[in-house]
């Protein structure tokens, strides 16, 4: 009888613990990553008045959700737009990706969007918009393996397949390789950065149309992924983390940085993101003469 009471008490405690953990944002995100709920929007959101030039920030998550980063980064993009005199619209509605709606924007930012967030028609609309001259900025989860089903996006935008990242988050040195590039002019030549370091199947250096703007010093952190029975070496040797790519008449900017919310308080990274939007969108401080295509 005593054993039965102990067992019942233990089960109660375990159930309470599981319930408590289920309320934690990280646990919910991991669950969504392992058991994603795919949803595809069909009705576009109602857009407010958006004086040109306009920035679309998209953070839909059909996979892992970087809650703190999405909130902090969304705030950072709004502040950048306010200071530069740009309009900004932040949404998680994938139906915004239709030709008529996209024509109102100069730059699209996939801000930690994950889990193949667009249906085939929406994918085609974004592809045609980029290839026709649009500016695309992909941040962190926009480079992960949850987009693997869209072959064009992985091969023509990102340039390499994601393979994993070490745990836990670690500080390492970001090295700017082209300080003359407009997207990097506001950042220090080197800065210490605490983040989740993405690895890829290969370096994108030398891939057609890609220019590497910054890399991470692998000597600064442990590149092994160690989790339960998993022990994988994710070192790349040459490890780019920020790069650009020409895509038709459009421009793409990719950054593997941006998992943590506090990343969007780093002055160097904020300067990079501001420069990325300005460069991909061909924006100057005053762009009153530009009109939507």
C-alpha positions as CSV (number, residue, x, y, z in Angstrom):
1,X,0.0,0.0,0.0
2,X,2.9,2.3,0.8
3,X,4.4,1.6,-2.5
4,X,1.2,2.4,-4.3
5,X,0.9,5.7,-2.5
6,X,4.5,6.6,-3.4
7,X,3.9,5.6,-7.0
8,X,0.7,7.7,-7.2
9,X,2.5,10.7,-5.6
10,X,5.4,10.3,-8.0
11,X,3.1,10.1,-11.0
12,X,1.3,13.3,-9.8
13,X,4.6,15.1,-9.4
14,X,5.8,14.0,-12.8
15,X,2.5,15.1,-14.5
16,X,2.7,18.5,-12.8
17,X,6.3,18.8,-14.0
18,X,5.4,17.9,-17.5
19,X,2.6,20.5,-17.5
20,X,4.8,23.2,-16.1
21,X,7.5,22.5,-18.7
22,X,4.9,22.6,-21.4
23,X,4.2,26.2,-20.6
24,X,7.8,27.2,-21.2
25,X,8.3,28.9,-24.6
26,X,11.4,26.8,-25.4
27,X,9.6,23.6,-24.7
28,X,6.7,24.6,-26.9
29,X,9.1,25.6,-29.7
30,X,10.9,22.3,-29.5
31,X,7.6,20.4,-29.6
32,X,6.5,22.5,-32.7
33,X,9.9,21.7,-34.3
34,X,9.5,18.0,-33.8
35,X,5.8,17.9,-34.5
36,X,5.2,20.9,-36.8
37,X,1.7,21.9,-37.6
38,X,1.7,23.0,-41.2
39,X,-0.7,25.8,-42.0
40,X,-1.0,27.9,-45.2
41,X,-2.9,31.1,-45.3
42,X,-5.2,31.8,-48.2
43,X,-6.6,35.2,-47.3
44,X,-4.1,38.1,-47.5
45,X,-3.9,40.5,-44.6
46,X,-5.4,44.0,-44.9
47,X,-2.4,46.3,-45.5
48,X,-2.4,49.8,-44.0
49,X,-1.2,52.9,-45.9
50,X,2.4,52.2,-46.6
51,X,4.3,55.2,-48.1
52,X,7.2,54.0,-50.3
53,X,9.7,52.7,-49.7
54,X,8.1,49.9,-47.7
55,X,9.6,46.9,-45.9
56,X,7.8,43.6,-45.3
57,X,8.9,41.6,-42.2
58,X,7.7,38.0,-42.3
59,X,8.1,35.7,-39.3
60,X,5.6,32.8,-39.9
61,X,6.7,29.6,-38.2
62,X,5.5,26.2,-39.3
63,X,8.5,24.8,-37.4
64,X,10.8,25.9,-34.6
65,X,9.7,29.3,-33.2
66,X,12.3,31.8,-32.0
67,X,9.8,33.7,-29.9
68,X,12.2,36.1,-28.2
69,X,14.1,36.8,-31.3
70,X,11.0,37.4,-33.4
71,X,9.8,39.9,-30.9
72,X,13.1,41.7,-30.4
73,X,14.0,41.6,-34.1
74,X,10.6,42.9,-35.1
75,X,11.0,45.8,-32.8
76,X,14.5,46.5,-34.2
77,X,13.3,46.5,-37.8
78,X,10.5,48.9,-36.9
79,X,13.0,51.2,-35.2
80,X,15.3,51.1,-38.2
81,X,12.5,51.9,-40.5
82,X,11.2,54.7,-38.4
83,X,14.7,56.3,-38.2
84,X,15.3,55.9,-41.9
85,X,11.8,57.1,-43.0
86,X,10.7,53.7,-44.4
87,X,7.3,52.1,-44.0
88,X,7.2,48.6,-42.4
89,X,4.6,45.9,-42.2
90,X,5.2,42.8,-39.9
91,X,3.1,39.8,-40.6
92,X,2.9,36.0,-40.1
93,X,0.3,35.6,-42.9
94,X,1.8,33.8,-45.9
95,X,-1.0,35.0,-48.2
96,X,0.8,38.3,-48.3
97,X,3.0,36.6,-51.0
98,X,1.0,37.4,-54.1
99,X,2.1,39.6,-57.0
100,X,-0.2,42.5,-56.3
101,X,0.7,42.7,-52.6
102,X,4.4,42.1,-53.1
103,X,4.5,45.0,-55.6
104,X,4.0,47.4,-52.7
105,X,7.2,46.4,-51.0
106,X,10.9,47.2,-51.8
107,X,12.4,44.6,-49.4
108,X,11.1,41.4,-47.9
109,X,12.8,40.2,-44.6
110,X,12.3,36.5,-43.6
111,X,12.9,37.1,-39.9
112,X,13.3,33.6,-38.4
113,X,10.5,32.3,-40.7
114,X,10.6,28.5,-40.5
115,X,8.9,25.3,-41.5
116,X,8.2,25.8,-45.2
117,X,5.8,28.7,-44.5
118,X,4.5,29.2,-48.1
119,X,2.4,27.0,-50.4
120,X,3.5,26.5,-54.0
121,X,1.6,29.5,-55.4
122,X,3.1,31.8,-52.7
123,X,6.6,30.4,-53.3
124,X,6.3,31.2,-57.0
125,X,5.1,34.7,-56.3
126,X,8.1,35.4,-54.1
127,X,10.5,33.8,-56.6
128,X,9.3,36.0,-59.4
129,X,9.3,39.1,-57.2
130,X,13.0,38.5,-56.2
131,X,14.1,37.6,-59.7
132,X,12.3,40.6,-61.0
133,X,14.4,43.0,-58.9
134,X,13.2,42.7,-55.3
135,X,15.4,42.7,-52.2
136,X,15.4,39.7,-49.9
137,X,16.9,39.5,-46.4
138,X,17.0,36.1,-44.7
139,X,17.7,36.0,-41.0
140,X,18.8,32.9,-39.0
141,X,16.0,30.3,-39.3
142,X,15.4,31.4,-42.8
143,X,18.7,29.4,-43.5
144,X,17.8,26.2,-41.6
145,X,16.8,22.8,-42.9
146,X,13.0,23.4,-42.4
147,X,13.1,24.9,-45.9
148,X,14.6,21.9,-47.6
149,X,11.5,21.0,-49.5
150,X,11.9,24.2,-51.6
151,X,14.8,23.3,-53.8
152,X,15.0,26.6,-55.6
153,X,15.2,28.5,-52.3
154,X,18.0,26.4,-50.9
155,X,20.1,26.3,-54.1
156,X,19.4,29.8,-55.6
157,X,19.0,31.9,-52.4
158,X,20.9,30.2,-49.5
159,X,23.5,28.3,-51.5
160,X,24.2,25.4,-49.1
161,X,22.2,23.0,-47.0
162,X,22.0,23.4,-43.2
163,X,23.6,20.6,-41.3
164,X,23.1,21.6,-37.6
165,X,24.5,23.7,-34.8
166,X,26.4,23.0,-31.5
167,X,24.8,23.3,-28.1
168,X,24.7,25.4,-26.0
169,X,25.0,29.0,-27.4
170,X,28.6,30.2,-27.4
171,X,30.5,33.4,-27.8
172,X,32.7,33.6,-30.9
173,X,34.4,36.3,-33.0
174,X,32.6,37.5,-36.2
175,X,35.2,38.7,-38.7
176,X,34.1,41.2,-41.4
177,X,35.7,40.3,-44.7
178,X,34.5,43.2,-46.8
179,X,34.1,46.4,-44.7
180,X,33.5,48.4,-47.9
181,X,30.3,46.6,-48.7
182,X,27.3,49.0,-47.9
183,X,25.8,46.4,-45.6
184,X,28.9,46.1,-43.4
185,X,30.2,49.7,-43.2
186,X,28.5,50.4,-39.9
187,X,30.0,47.3,-38.1
188,X,33.4,46.9,-36.4
189,X,36.0,44.8,-38.3
190,X,35.7,42.1,-35.6
191,X,33.2,41.7,-32.8
192,X,32.3,39.2,-30.1
193,X,28.9,37.6,-30.7
194,X,26.9,35.2,-28.5
195,X,24.6,33.1,-30.7
196,X,23.7,29.7,-32.1
197,X,26.2,28.9,-34.8
198,X,24.8,27.3,-37.9
199,X,26.9,24.9,-39.9
200,X,26.3,24.0,-43.6
201,X,27.3,21.1,-45.8
202,X,29.9,23.4,-47.5
203,X,31.2,26.9,-47.4
204,X,29.3,29.1,-49.8
205,X,32.5,30.9,-50.8
206,X,33.0,30.5,-54.5
207,X,29.3,29.6,-55.2
208,X,28.1,31.5,-58.2
209,X,26.7,34.9,-57.4
210,X,27.7,34.8,-53.7
211,X,29.9,37.3,-51.9
212,X,31.0,36.4,-48.4
213,X,30.8,39.4,-46.1
214,X,31.6,37.9,-42.7
215,X,32.7,34.6,-41.2
216,X,33.1,33.1,-37.7
217,X,36.3,32.1,-36.1
218,X,35.8,28.4,-35.3
219,X,38.8,28.4,-32.9
220,X,36.6,30.4,-30.5
221,X,34.0,27.7,-29.8
222,X,33.3,24.0,-29.7
223,X,31.9,22.9,-33.0
224,X,30.7,19.5,-31.8
225,X,27.0,18.8,-31.4
226,X,26.7,16.7,-28.2
227,X,23.3,15.6,-27.2
228,X,22.4,12.3,-25.6
229,X,23.9,9.7,-28.0
230,X,24.7,12.3,-30.7
231,X,28.3,13.5,-31.1
232,X,28.9,15.2,-34.4
233,X,31.7,17.4,-35.6
234,X,30.1,20.4,-37.3
235,X,33.3,22.3,-38.1
236,X,33.6,23.7,-41.6
237,X,37.1,25.1,-41.7
238,X,36.0,28.1,-43.7
239,X,32.8,29.2,-42.0
240,X,30.9,32.1,-43.6
241,X,27.9,33.5,-41.5
242,X,26.9,36.5,-43.6
243,X,26.8,36.7,-47.4
244,X,25.0,38.2,-50.4
245,X,23.8,36.8,-53.6
246,X,22.6,38.0,-57.0
247,X,19.3,36.4,-57.9
248,X,18.1,37.4,-61.4
249,X,17.7,41.2,-61.2
250,X,17.2,41.0,-57.4
251,X,19.5,41.0,-54.4
252,X,19.6,38.6,-51.5
253,X,21.3,39.0,-48.1
254,X,21.7,36.0,-45.8
255,X,22.7,36.0,-42.2
256,X,23.0,32.9,-40.0
257,X,23.0,35.1,-36.9
258,X,19.9,35.9,-34.9
259,X,18.7,33.1,-32.6
260,X,18.7,35.0,-29.3
261,X,16.6,38.1,-28.5
262,X,19.6,40.0,-27.1
263,X,21.3,39.7,-30.5
264,X,19.1,42.5,-31.7
265,X,20.5,44.8,-29.1
266,X,24.1,44.4,-30.4
267,X,25.1,47.6,-32.1
268,X,27.2,45.9,-34.7
269,X,24.5,43.5,-35.8
270,X,21.9,46.2,-35.8
271,X,24.1,48.2,-38.2
272,X,24.5,45.1,-40.4
273,X,20.7,44.6,-40.6
274,X,20.1,48.2,-41.4
275,X,22.8,48.1,-44.1
276,X,21.3,44.8,-45.5
277,X,17.8,46.3,-45.9
278,X,19.3,49.5,-47.5
279,X,21.5,47.5,-49.9
280,X,19.0,44.9,-51.0
281,X,16.4,47.6,-51.5
282,X,18.8,50.0,-53.2
283,X,17.7,52.6,-50.7
284,X,19.2,55.9,-50.0
285,X,18.3,58.3,-47.1
286,X,15.7,59.8,-49.3
287,X,13.8,57.8,-51.9
288,X,10.7,59.8,-52.5
289,X,11.1,59.4,-56.3
290,X,10.8,55.6,-56.1
291,X,7.4,54.1,-56.9
292,X,6.1,50.5,-56.4
293,X,6.5,48.3,-59.5
